[in-house]
Amino acid sequence: MRRPLRSLSTLLFLLALAIGQSAATAEYQLPELGTPADTVLSPDEERQIGAEVFETLRERGGVIEDPLLDGYLNDLGVRLMSSSSGTRFAPNIMLVDNPTINAFTVPGGHIAVFSGLVLTAGNESELAGVIAHEIAHATQRHIAQMVAAQTGNSLTAIAGFIAGALLGAVDPQLGAAVMTAGIAGAAQNAINYTRMHEREADRIALETLQRAEIDPRGMIGFFEKLQRRAGGSPSRQFEFLRTHPMTAERISAIKNRLQSLPAGPTGQSDSEAFRLARARLAGLQGVTGLDLNDQADRYRQAVTAQGGGRHEEAIDLLEPLHEREPGNRWFALPLAHALNDDGQRDRADRVLNDLIALYPNDPTLLRVEVDWMLDRGNAEAAFRRARKAVETQPDDPQAALALSRAASATDRPLEHHEQLGRYFLLRDNLVAAHQELESAYTFTADNPRAQARIDSMLEDIERQAGQTDEQAGNGDDY
């Protein structure tokens, strides 16, 4: 038997805190997790920690899993990250199902955006301003800087920060309490340090927006909108303003930077993709009363109808949109789903196949194609399709996930666990990847090549985790 992989110490603490304590009884005391105050997280460690936190968030629920919305937010994230300065990460933006107007960053470029923030933003530049601000926290490695500045244990600071982010997605007040307990070496110093980071994130975000050719004025416009709605009352402060205090000094600094810009448009302020993303989110959540144009409102109605099982109504609303823009995935993919759910499989397949012809390597379309094959009892065909996708796109986590599902349906446990392990590995979740690859290893007795392949992957993961443990100063062996 192989030695079980130890999770990151921070994740173990995080899970214990999240599961073992309730909001009513928690005594927010952080344990001694062991390293000197000058320990600094590496970018790889940040990326791994963030991936594990986000996977835990998904397991806890409250995350909107929608491929079109995920694609839009992460495409915007890539555009902004590639225009930012500092340490760049592959952005991973998660949409949290919460009407609160907020967003937060966890290590390694992982950003949670609340549904309330997307619905409140009036245009793409307002949303992009918030995301650019959060990306600046990641690229400037503010979390690692805060850890390095502590006089106590660095992993304690990490654990407190991440626990606050995780619990804050469920209960913002609880999250803020844990975060404060975790990262404050001295309360006043922590507050001043946070303000310094906020100012730097503002500056970097404005520069990022300019380089991405997105109007930076949307950033201050959104902040001022929240302040006007709050009306100066602390009891009405939106959560984003609590976690990102907009002092008069910060607003003045942003305005001074904006005044140096040339008059007139300084970049894109809106896009059809944002309007449709906002309409889709409203439709999924049954939100009405938004300021939408005719096309976006028709789309919102279609999404609501499809979610309510009114497939014929959804088809009637979507078909004119699809006919005008047949290559638009926002219209074509929901239409294909509505047709399939209505029993019109031949028409659904034609719409989907037309999309696949336009976007042959799109992971979302692959997932739909494989799912439909499985639902229709064509498991072997689904396995062959997913295996071909993995061969041509070996670094695509969605392809690995599709092959895992198809392998499970065709009673191939080795391939099922191996591909699920690869999926987690591609998403930087070393602990979950190790667990799945361990399961795959148990099916390799008669397959020396697979045994050697999986053993090599396990050793690589253990080596990475071992380096993390050594840097954490935790020498206990389990």
N, C-alpha and C positions, 0 to 999 in steps of 0.2 A: 504493500500500500504506500502511496505517496504521502508525504507530510502535508497536512492541510495548510492552505495559504492563509496567512494572517491578513485581515483587512487592514486598511489604514487606521491608525489609532483614532484619528478624528472621526472617521465614519462610525466606528464602534461606539464612541461616546455619543455621537449624534443620534444613532438609532436608539440607544438606551434612554437618552433624554426624551426623544420624541415619543417613544412607546411607553416608557415606564413612569412618566410624570403627567399629571393632569394639570390643567390651568388653575384648578381650584386649590391644589395642594402643593404645587412645585415650590421648592426652596432654592431656586436658581443658584446652587453652589457647584462650581466646576471642579472636577477632580484634578489632582496633580498628574499631568500626562507626560512630564518628563524632560523637556529639552531646555538648554540655556536660552537666555533671552535674545541672543544675537543670531539664532538660527533663522535662515531665510529660505523660504520655499523656492524650489526651482520651477521654471515654467512647466515642465513635465508633471511635477507633483501637483501644481495648481490645476492642470488640465484633468488629472486623474481624480482629484478630490471633487472638482465641479461635476464631472461625469457621474460619480457615485451619488452625489447629492441630488442631481436631477433625476436619476433613475429611482431614487427613493421617493421623490415627489410624485413621479408617475405611478408608483405602486400605491401611494396613499390616495390617489384619485385627485379630482379637482383640476385636471389638466385637459384642455380642449385638444383632442387628437384629430385634426382635420388636415389632410395633405395639402389642400389648396392654401389654407391660411398659414400652415407651417412653411410652405414653399415661399409665399410672399414675404413673410417676416424674415426668413433666413436669407433670401436673396437680397433684401434691403440690408440685412446685417453684413453680408459679404461686401456689398458696395461700400458701406461705411467703414468696415474694418480695413479694407484694402486702401482706404484713403486716410487712415489714422496713423499717428506716429507712435513709436514705442514698440513693445513686444507684441507682435500680432499672433492671435490665436484663430483657429477655425471657429467662427461664431456658432453658437448653438442657442437659438432663441426659442423659449417655451412660452406658450400662451396659457396663462392660468385663468380658470373659470371663476372669476371673482369680480364683482362690480366696483370694487375699490379702485380708485385712480392711483396706480402705483406701478413701480418696476424696481427690480433689484438685480445686483450682480453677485454671482458666487465665483470662486476662483476659476481661471482658465478660459475666459471668454463665454461663460454660460450666463445667459441673461433671461430672467423671467419678466414677461410683460403681462400685466393684468388686463382682462377683457374690458374693464371699465375705462382704462386709459385709451385703448384703441377706439372705443365708441365715443369718447369725449373729444379726441383730437378732431379738429375741423378739416385738416388737410394733411397731406403726406409730410410736409415740412415740419409740422408740429410733432407728429409721431417720430420722425427721423431725428429731431432735436433731442428727444428723450433717450432714444436708443443710442445716439452718438455720445450722449453724456455717460450712459452706462458703459459703453464700449471704452470710453476714455479711462474709466476706473480699472478696466481689465488691462488695457495696453500699457498704462502707467504702473500697473502692478501695485495698486494701492493697498490691497489686502496683505501682500507680502511685506510692504513697507510698514504697515501697522503692526504686523507680527514682529518685525525686526526692532521696532521702537519700544516694545514692551519691556518692563523690568521683571515680569514674572515668566511663567512657562510659555513658550511660543505656541505649542500645540493647544494649550488651554485657550489662548486667544483665537486660534483658528477654529476650534470647536465651538466656542461661544458665538463667533460671527456666523458660521455656517448653520448652527442650530437656530439662531435668530432668523436667518433667511428662510429656512425650511418651515419653521413654525409660523413665521410671519405670513406665509402664503395661506395658512389656514386661519390664523387669528393674528392680525397685525399688531394688536396691543401686546399679546403674549410674546410675539417675536421680538418686538422692540425691547421688552424687558430682558429677555435672555441675551440679546445682542449687547445691550448696555453692560450687563454683568460680565460678559465674556471678554470684551476688548478694552475695558477701562482699567488701565493701570492706576491712573489717578483721574477722577472724573473731569476736572477742568482741562487737563492735558489732552484727554481723549477728545473732548469737544473741540478744542482749538485745532487739533490735528485733523479732525474730520472736516472742519471748515476749510482748512488749507487744501485738502483733497478736492472738496467741492469746487473751490475756485479754479484749481488746475483742470478739473474735468470740464468746467464751463469753457475755459480757454481752448482746450484741445478739441472739444466738441464743435465749437464754432469753426475752427480751422478745418476739421474733418468735413463738415457740411460744405464749406466752400470748395474743397478739393473734389468732393463728390458731386459738385454742381447741383446742390440742393440749397434752396434759399435759407440762409441761417436765421433770418428774422422770425421764422416759425418757432424757433426755440424760445426766444423771449416772449413771443406772442402767446405761447401755450402757458408759460409760467404766470404771466400777467392775467390770463383768463382764469386760472385757478385762484389767484389772489382775489380777483373781483368777485368770484362766486362765493369764496369764503367770507368776504365782507369784513375781514379783520378780526373775526371772532375765533379764538382758539378752539372752541367747541365745534366749529364748523370747518376747521382746517382739514383739507384733503390729505390722505395718508402720504402722498408724494411730497407734500410740503413739510410734513413732519419728519420724514426720513431724509429729505433733501432741503433743509431750511433755506428759503429764499430771503436772505437779509437784504436790506436796502443797499448795503455795500456791494453785494453780488449783482443785484439788478443794475446798479449804476455801472459796474465794471463791464457787464455784458453790453449795455447800451453804448458805452463809450467805444467799445470795439466795433459795434455795428455802425456807428456814425462815421467810421473811417472807410466804410464801403462806398462804392460809387452809387449815385442815385439810379433808381430804376431797378428792374429785375436783376437779381444776382444769383440766379439758379432756379431750378424747378421747384414749384411750390406744391404741386398736386399731380396725381396720375390716375388713370383709369383703374389701375391695379389697386390703389389704395381705396378708391370709391367702392369697388366691388368687394374688396376684403372687408371693409366696414359693413357693407350691406349684407354680406354672407354671415358675418358674425352676429349681426342683429337678427337675421332670419333664424339662425341656429338657436339663439337665446330667446326668441319671441319678443324682441324689443321693437317698439314702434315709436313714432314721433320724431325720428331723426330727420335732419335736413338732407334729403337725398334727391338726386335728379330722377327723371322718369325711368331711365334704364336701370339705375341702381335699385330703385324702389320695386320695380317689376321683378328684379332678380331676388330681392329680399323676400317678396311674397312667394316666389317659386321655392326658395329654400325652406321657408316655413311650411309650405304645403307638403313638400317631400318629407320633411321631418315628422309631419303629422299623418303620414301614410296616404295622403291625397295625391297619388301618383299622376292621375289623369290631369288634375289641375296644374301640377308642376310641369307636366309635358306641354300643356297649352301655353303656359307662360314662358317656357324656355325655348320652344321651337323657333319663334320669331327672332329671338336673340341669337340663336345658333345659326339661323339662315343668313343673318346679316354679317356675322363674324364666325364662319365655320371652323376656323383654326384656333379660336379663343377657348382655352381650357376651362376658364371660369364657367362658360356656358355648356361646352361639349361634354365635360365629364359628369356634371350633375344630370344632364339630359340622358346620357348613357345609363346612369344609375336608375333614373326614374323609369326609363323604358324597360330595363331589366327587371326592376321590381314590379312593373305592371304586366310582366309576362311576355313582353314583345322582345324576345331574345335576339332574333335575327336583326332587327333594327338597332338594338343596343350594341350588338357586335360590330355592325357597320360603322356606327359613330365612334366606337372605341378603336377599331382598326384604322380608321382615318386619322385619329389622333396619334396612334402609334407610328403611322407612316410619317407624320410630321415631326414627332419627337421619339425616335427609335430607342433612345437610351434613357428615357424618363423613368425613374424608379417608382413613381406613383402609378404610372400606367402599367408597369410590370406587375406591381402588387395587385391591382384590380384584375388584370388578365389571369394571374395565377389563382386568385380567390374565386373568380367565376368558374374556372376549370374545376376547382375542387368542389364548389357548390353543386356543379352539374355532374359530378361523379367521374370526371376525367382526371383522376389523380396521377396516372402515369404520364399523361400529356403535360400536366402541370409540373411534374418533376423534371421532365426533359426541358421544358421552357425555362424553368428557374435555373437549372444547371448550366444551360447555355449562357444565361445572363451572368452568372457568377464567373464563368470562364472568360467572358468578354469584359466584365466590370468587376475584377477581383477586389477592388477597394470600396465597393458600394455596399454599405451596411444593409440597405433595403433589399438588395439582391440576395444577400446571405440569409436574411430573415425569410424571404419568400421561399428559398430552397429548403430552409429548416421546416417550414410548415408543410411543404410538399413531401419532404422525406418522412415526416411523421405520418402523413396520410397514406403513404405507401409502405409503411412498416419498415423503415430503414433507420433504426435507432442510432447507429453510428453517425450517419450523415446528419440526422436531426440535431443531435447534441453538438457535433462538431461545427455545423453552420451557425447554430445559435451562439456557440462560444465565439465564433468569428464575428458575429454581429456585435456582441458586447465588446469584443476587443477593438473593433473598428470605431466604437463609440467611447473608447478609453475607460470602460468599466472593467478594471482588471479582476475584481473579486468575482463578479458574475461570470466573466469569461472563464476564469479558472474553474469555477464550479461546473459549468457545462462541459468543458473539455475533460475534466475528471470523469464525468459521466460517460463521455464518448470513449475515453480510454478503456473503460470496462468492456467495451464491445470489440476490442481489437486483437483478441487472443489469436485468431486465425488470420490476421491481416498484418504481417510485419511492417509493411510500408506505411499503413495508417498508424500503427503503433509508434513508429519512429517519427512520423510527422507530428502527431499530437504531443508526443513526449517532448519534442523540441519546442513546441509552442508553450507547453506548461513550464518548462525550464526557463524560457525567456520571461514569462510573466513572473515567476518566482524570483528571478534575478532582479527584475525591476522593483518588486515589492520588498525584496531584501534590502535593496539600496535605500528605499524609503524608511524602513525600520531602523537601519543603521544611522541614518541622518536624524531620526527621531530620538536616538539614544536609548531605545528600548531593547534591552538584550534578552528579555525573557523568551524562552522557547516553549512552544505549545505542542 
